[in-house]
Amino acid sequence: MRYNDLIRHTLIDLLSVMTAEGATSLSLDTIEKTLDAQGMHIDEQELRDLLDTVPVVNTVKDDVVFFNKEGEVDAPDPEQQDKTVAKLAKKKVDKEMSK
């Protein structure tokens, strides 16, 4: 699997979980930090290009990724995003450590 494919699959997993938990958007900064925490380093332009290929992404505007979802799109709550991402990262680390 190519490195960009691995990052793309990780993005799909992350964004799918976020939408399942009711999130409507996520900042690019939060996504970059999450990928960095998993050892996946990518520059902003490459990230934007990959996000264009992810089905759950509606648009990227003002450094915020908005998801495909019916209804109003609210501005992201950075504190809630950080808590959710931290929780997801902890789950991932715990899962990897238990192997």
DALIN-V189057 format. One line per field, one symbol per residue. psi: psi as a letter, one per 30 degrees, with the letter a starting at -180 (. if undefined). A space follows every 50 residues. Layout:
psi=???
This chain:
psi=kleeeeeeeeeeeeeeeeefggkflkleeeeeeeeefggjkkleeeeeee effkefkeljkhgkkkljklakjlkkjeeeeeeeeeeeeeeeeeeeff.
